[in-house]
Amino acid sequence: MSDSNPPIQPLEIQMQLTVAYTGFGGNTRGGKYFYSFDPDMVLVGKGQQGVKMRYTLQSEVPEYFRIVTLLSSDARHQIQDVVVSDDGRSVVFSNNNNIKTLIFFSIVVRDERRNLVFGCDPKVGNDPEIKPVLMASPVPQASETA
């Protein structure tokens, strides 16, 4: 007898990144740029091991902003398989979440109009022992959208 249930797909947490050139008064690159994340903090908790995390530039962010890479302070092998999309509009990676830790990230963005790069620093916490309180909505699975 075979199991007819489809395999469970790993959870994907999606976050939106908004960036803008401000000239002054921003929060990165000497105040020249502003960035924000939605949600502003993600806590990856119990039952979320091997989770995929995706940061996407918000749809109103001009096309001349592109994600270049994702840098992290991860020394405990929690973050793996970092891939920036071909169009530079998103970055996705795997988060093992098997050790309680705070990982510092910097999503490096290029302003192709001004030929400048700057870092955007999201807040991500791993705690495989607690139920998450603040987190993004998972991507709907095929069975949920049919």
Backbone as JSON, one array per atom type, in Angstrom:
{
  "sequence": "MSDSNPPIQPLEIQMQLTVAYTGFGGNTRGGKYFYSFDPDMVLVGKGQQGVKMRYTLQSEVPEYFRIVTLLSSDARHQIQDVVVSDDGRSVVFSNNNNIKTLIFFSIVVRDERRNLVFGCDPKVGNDPEIKPVLMASPVPQASETA",
  "N": [[0.84, -1.18, 0.0], [0.64, 2.16, -0.9], [1.53, 5.48, 0.1], [-0.61, 8.09, -0.5], [-0.45, 10.75, -0.01], [0.88, 13.92, -0.86], [4.38, 14.91, -0.74], [5.45, 16.91, 2.03], [6.06, 20.28, 1.58], [8.88, 22.38, 2.25], [8.58, 25.08, 4.56], [8.28, 28.46, 3.51], [9.37, 31.59, 4.33], [8.44, 34.84, 3.68], [9.71, 38.08, 3.13], [9.45, 41.58, 2.67], [11.41, 44.09, 1.17], [11.98, 47.48, 1.23], [13.5, 50.1, -0.48], [14.99, 53.33, -0.95], [16.34, 56.21, -2.56], [17.37, 58.98, -0.76], [19.04, 61.12, -0.47], [19.6, 62.66, 1.86], [19.12, 62.11, 5.39], [18.44, 59.44, 5.48], [18.79, 55.94, 6.5], [21.07, 54.49, 5.93], [24.27, 54.2, 4.23], [25.56, 56.7, 4.84], [23.3, 58.26, 5.25], [22.19, 58.66, 2.76], [20.43, 56.81, 1.69], [17.34, 55.14, 2.35], [15.96, 52.36, 4.03], [13.61, 49.71, 4.71], [12.07, 46.89, 6.31], [9.47, 44.47, 5.92], [7.99, 41.93, 7.5], [9.52, 43.82, 10.21], [11.09, 42.36, 11.93], [12.03, 38.94, 12.16], [11.33, 35.96, 13.73], [12.44, 32.81, 13.85], [11.13, 29.83, 14.76], [10.14, 27.04, 16.83], [9.65, 23.96, 15.19], [10.29, 24.92, 12.7], [12.52, 24.08, 11.18], [15.04, 23.97, 8.68], [13.9, 25.92, 7.11], [13.0, 27.96, 4.31], [13.98, 31.21, 3.44], [12.99, 34.26, 2.08], [13.86, 37.33, 0.78], [12.46, 40.03, -0.82], [12.56, 42.71, -3.1], [10.3, 45.31, -2.71], [7.41, 45.87, -4.75], [7.11, 48.52, -5.71], [9.64, 49.57, -5.62], [12.12, 51.1, -7.54], [13.36, 49.72, -10.65], [16.1, 50.03, -11.01], [17.36, 49.46, -8.66], [19.05, 46.76, -7.3], [19.45, 43.6, -5.74], [22.54, 42.46, -4.65], [24.05, 40.64, -3.09], [23.95, 38.52, -0.14], [25.17, 38.89, 3.03], [26.35, 37.35, 6.02], [26.74, 36.91, 9.6], [26.94, 34.34, 10.35], [28.37, 31.73, 11.97], [27.8, 29.24, 12.66], [26.78, 27.45, 10.91], [24.08, 27.8, 10.08], [22.9, 29.19, 8.0], [22.46, 28.59, 4.61], [22.93, 27.82, 1.1], [22.55, 30.3, -0.39], [20.95, 32.26, -2.77], [20.76, 34.66, -5.23], [18.26, 36.1, -7.19], [18.11, 36.08, -10.82], [17.24, 38.54, -11.84], [17.87, 40.23, -9.79], [16.0, 41.01, -7.92], [15.31, 39.56, -5.68], [16.43, 37.52, -2.9], [17.12, 34.29, -1.75], [17.41, 31.81, 0.81], [18.44, 28.97, 2.81], [17.57, 28.26, 6.16], [18.76, 26.57, 8.77], [18.02, 26.52, 11.5], [18.6, 25.11, 13.98], [19.96, 25.75, 16.2], [19.92, 27.95, 18.93], [20.24, 31.27, 18.28], [21.34, 34.59, 17.36], [21.54, 36.01, 14.27], [23.44, 38.13, 12.34], [22.69, 39.97, 9.47], [23.37, 41.31, 6.22], [21.88, 42.66, 3.54], [23.05, 43.34, 0.5], [22.64, 45.98, -1.64], [22.54, 47.35, -4.9], [22.51, 50.53, -6.35], [21.94, 51.12, -9.45], [21.66, 53.36, -11.0], [23.15, 55.39, -9.76], [25.48, 54.07, -9.33], [26.23, 52.98, -6.8], [26.67, 51.03, -3.83], [24.95, 49.67, -0.99], [24.2, 48.62, 2.38], [21.55, 46.73, 3.81], [20.07, 45.88, 6.77], [18.47, 43.28, 8.03], [16.54, 41.95, 10.84], [16.92, 38.86, 12.25], [16.09, 36.14, 14.17], [16.95, 33.0, 15.58], [15.37, 30.44, 17.28], [14.93, 27.39, 18.1], [13.36, 26.3, 20.08], [11.14, 27.74, 20.91], [7.78, 28.96, 20.32], [7.18, 30.92, 17.51], [6.52, 34.47, 17.59], [6.45, 36.88, 16.14], [6.23, 36.88, 12.78], [6.52, 36.33, 9.25], [4.01, 35.61, 6.75], [3.56, 32.29, 5.58], [4.32, 30.93, 2.31], [1.55, 30.09, 0.32], [0.68, 26.68, -0.09], [0.34, 24.41, -2.88], [-1.93, 22.82, -2.47], [-3.47, 24.47, -0.88], [-4.27, 26.53, -2.49], [-5.8, 25.54, -4.47]],
  "CA": [[0.0, 0.0, 0.0], [1.46, 3.36, -0.98], [0.98, 6.68, 0.71], [-1.03, 8.98, -1.59], [-0.27, 12.15, 0.37], [2.07, 14.52, -1.46], [5.39, 15.26, 0.26], [5.3, 18.24, 2.61], [7.06, 21.23, 1.09], [9.42, 23.19, 3.34], [8.0, 26.4, 4.76], [9.06, 29.61, 3.01], [8.99, 32.85, 4.95], [8.71, 35.92, 2.74], [9.83, 39.41, 3.66], [9.55, 42.63, 1.67], [12.43, 45.11, 1.41], [11.76, 48.74, 0.54], [14.67, 50.97, -0.49], [14.8, 54.57, -1.69], [17.38, 57.23, -2.47], [16.83, 60.15, -0.09], [20.01, 62.23, -0.5], [19.97, 62.88, 3.26], [18.07, 61.7, 6.33], [18.17, 58.01, 5.41], [19.37, 55.14, 7.58], [22.26, 53.75, 5.48], [25.16, 54.88, 3.27], [25.72, 58.09, 5.24], [22.02, 58.96, 5.18], [21.74, 58.85, 1.37], [19.39, 55.83, 1.35], [16.45, 54.65, 3.4], [15.43, 51.02, 3.81], [12.8, 49.11, 5.77], [11.63, 45.52, 6.06], [8.15, 44.08, 6.39], [8.03, 42.48, 8.84], [10.83, 44.37, 10.56], [11.86, 41.32, 12.61], [11.54, 37.59, 11.97], [11.81, 34.98, 14.69], [12.24, 31.46, 13.33], [10.96, 29.09, 16.0], [9.92, 25.6, 16.93], [9.0, 23.34, 14.03], [10.67, 25.61, 11.46], [13.87, 23.71, 10.79], [15.19, 23.88, 7.23], [12.99, 26.88, 6.5], [13.5, 28.85, 3.26], [13.67, 32.61, 3.71], [13.1, 35.03, 0.84], [13.73, 38.78, 0.83], [12.12, 40.52, -2.15], [12.35, 44.15, -3.2], [8.88, 45.65, -2.82], [7.09, 46.1, -6.17], [7.27, 49.92, -6.1], [11.06, 49.95, -5.64], [12.54, 51.21, -8.94], [14.12, 48.59, -11.21], [17.55, 50.25, -10.98], [17.87, 48.88, -7.42], [19.21, 45.3, -7.43], [20.15, 42.9, -4.67], [23.81, 41.93, -5.14], [24.41, 39.46, -2.29], [23.56, 38.5, 1.26], [26.28, 38.57, 3.91], [25.87, 37.06, 7.37], [27.72, 36.62, 10.65], [26.7, 32.95, 10.73], [29.54, 30.86, 12.14], [27.3, 27.98, 13.2], [26.22, 26.68, 9.78], [22.63, 27.9, 10.05], [22.48, 29.78, 6.73], [23.05, 27.86, 3.49], [22.3, 27.88, -0.23], [22.13, 31.66, -0.72], [20.8, 32.45, -4.22], [20.15, 35.91, -5.67], [17.56, 35.89, -8.47], [18.78, 36.65, -11.99], [16.87, 39.94, -12.02], [18.32, 41.0, -8.65], [14.87, 41.5, -7.13], [15.12, 38.77, -4.46], [17.46, 36.59, -2.45], [16.53, 33.21, -0.97], [18.41, 30.96, 1.45], [17.93, 28.01, 3.79], [17.92, 28.52, 7.55], [18.63, 25.3, 9.48], [17.33, 26.78, 12.77], [18.73, 24.04, 14.97], [20.72, 26.32, 17.31], [19.42, 29.26, 19.35], [21.27, 32.26, 17.94], [20.99, 35.8, 16.61], [22.43, 36.08, 13.12], [23.44, 39.45, 11.71], [22.65, 39.9, 8.02], [23.35, 42.52, 5.43], [21.5, 42.47, 2.15], [23.76, 44.38, -0.24], [21.83, 46.46, -2.77], [23.21, 48.29, -5.8], [21.76, 51.56, -7.06], [22.6, 51.14, -10.75], [21.6, 54.72, -11.54], [24.23, 56.16, -9.16], [26.6, 53.15, -9.2], [26.59, 52.88, -5.39], [26.11, 49.89, -3.09], [24.68, 49.94, 0.43], [23.71, 47.46, 3.11], [20.27, 46.76, 4.51], [20.3, 44.89, 7.81], [17.25, 42.75, 8.66], [16.69, 41.28, 12.13], [16.46, 37.47, 12.2], [16.49, 35.35, 15.33], [16.67, 31.56, 15.56], [15.17, 29.77, 18.56], [14.17, 26.19, 17.76], [12.61, 25.8, 21.23], [9.95, 28.53, 21.24], [6.82, 29.24, 19.26], [7.43, 32.29, 17.04], [5.45, 35.43, 17.8], [6.46, 37.8, 15.0], [6.78, 36.22, 11.6], [5.83, 36.56, 7.98], [3.1, 34.55, 6.32], [4.18, 31.32, 4.68], [3.82, 30.85, 0.94], [0.51, 29.06, 0.24], [1.03, 25.47, -0.81], [-0.56, 24.14, -4.01], [-3.19, 22.28, -1.97], [-4.23, 25.55, -0.26], [-4.73, 27.48, -3.5], [-6.65, 24.84, -5.44]],
  "C": [[0.89, 1.25, 0.0], [0.74, 4.54, -0.35], [0.64, 7.67, -0.41], [-0.88, 10.46, -1.24], [0.97, 12.71, -0.29], [3.09, 14.87, -0.38], [5.16, 16.68, 0.76], [6.43, 19.12, 2.1], [7.6, 22.03, 2.27], [8.73, 24.55, 3.38], [8.89, 27.45, 4.11], [8.5, 30.85, 3.66], [9.39, 33.96, 3.99], [8.71, 37.26, 3.45], [9.99, 40.39, 2.5], [10.61, 43.64, 2.11], [12.09, 46.33, 0.57], [13.03, 49.56, 0.64], [14.35, 52.21, -1.32], [16.02, 55.46, -1.52], [16.75, 58.46, -1.83], [17.76, 61.36, -0.18], [20.52, 62.57, 0.89], [18.82, 62.38, 4.13], [17.73, 60.22, 6.29], [18.87, 57.26, 6.54], [20.53, 54.25, 7.13], [23.03, 54.6, 4.47], [25.25, 56.38, 3.57], [24.45, 58.91, 5.12], [21.47, 59.14, 3.78], [20.59, 57.93, 0.98], [18.58, 55.47, 2.59], [16.03, 53.23, 3.03], [14.55, 50.61, 4.99], [12.37, 47.72, 5.33], [10.22, 45.33, 6.58], [8.06, 42.57, 6.35], [9.44, 42.95, 9.2], [11.7, 43.39, 11.34], [11.21, 39.97, 12.35], [12.17, 36.7, 13.02], [11.44, 33.6, 14.17], [12.24, 30.53, 14.54], [10.77, 27.6, 15.84], [9.17, 25.07, 15.71], [9.37, 23.97, 12.7], [12.12, 25.33, 11.1], [13.92, 23.57, 9.27], [14.29, 24.83, 6.47], [13.71, 27.67, 5.4], [13.08, 30.26, 3.64], [13.94, 33.4, 2.44], [12.87, 36.51, 1.15], [13.53, 39.26, -0.6], [11.99, 42.04, -2.11], [10.87, 44.41, -3.47], [8.59, 46.13, -4.25], [7.27, 47.56, -6.61], [8.72, 50.41, -6.08], [11.51, 49.98, -7.1], [13.45, 50.07, -9.38], [15.63, 48.79, -11.17], [18.17, 49.88, -9.63], [17.9, 47.37, -7.59], [19.93, 44.74, -6.22], [21.39, 42.25, -5.29], [24.18, 40.64, -4.41], [23.81, 39.57, -0.91], [24.79, 38.07, 2.06], [25.72, 38.26, 5.29], [27.03, 36.78, 8.31], [27.66, 35.15, 11.07], [27.98, 32.14, 10.77], [29.12, 29.48, 12.62], [26.53, 27.16, 12.16], [24.69, 26.65, 9.77], [22.13, 28.35, 8.68], [23.22, 29.08, 5.59], [22.3, 28.18, 2.2], [21.74, 29.26, -0.56], [22.1, 31.83, -2.23], [20.1, 33.79, -4.46], [19.5, 35.64, -7.02], [18.3, 36.58, -9.61], [18.47, 38.13, -12.19], [17.27, 40.82, -10.84], [17.21, 41.51, -7.75], [14.63, 40.7, -5.85], [16.36, 37.94, -4.15], [16.77, 35.56, -1.56], [17.65, 32.37, -0.38], [17.7, 30.0, 2.4], [18.45, 28.38, 5.17], [17.68, 27.22, 8.33], [17.86, 25.42, 10.79], [17.4, 25.59, 13.73], [19.59, 24.46, 16.16], [20.13, 27.69, 17.64], [20.52, 30.3, 19.13], [20.65, 33.49, 17.28], [22.01, 35.91, 15.49], [22.32, 37.47, 12.51], [23.56, 39.27, 10.2], [22.89, 41.29, 7.44], [22.99, 42.13, 4.01], [22.12, 43.65, 1.39], [22.97, 44.7, -1.5], [22.66, 47.44, -3.58], [22.18, 49.24, -6.4], [22.48, 51.72, -8.39], [22.58, 52.52, -11.39], [22.79, 55.55, -11.04], [25.51, 55.34, -8.98], [27.15, 53.11, -7.77], [25.99, 51.61, -4.81], [25.92, 50.31, -1.64], [24.09, 48.69, 1.06], [22.39, 47.74, 3.8], [20.28, 45.6, 5.49], [19.0, 44.42, 8.47], [17.57, 42.13, 10.02], [16.09, 39.89, 12.02], [16.99, 36.76, 13.43], [16.1, 33.9, 15.14], [16.48, 31.09, 17.0], [14.3, 28.55, 18.33], [13.32, 25.65, 18.91], [11.34, 26.58, 21.53], [9.05, 28.69, 20.04], [7.04, 30.68, 18.81], [6.23, 33.2, 17.27], [5.34, 36.4, 16.64], [7.04, 37.05, 13.82], [5.93, 36.52, 10.39], [4.91, 35.4, 7.68], [3.82, 33.58, 5.41], [3.57, 31.4, 3.28], [2.73, 29.8, 0.91], [0.99, 27.87, -0.57], [-0.01, 25.22, -1.89], [-1.91, 23.63, -3.52], [-4.07, 23.35, -1.34], [-4.82, 26.51, -1.29], [-5.66, 26.85, -4.51], [-8.1, 24.92, -5.06]]
}
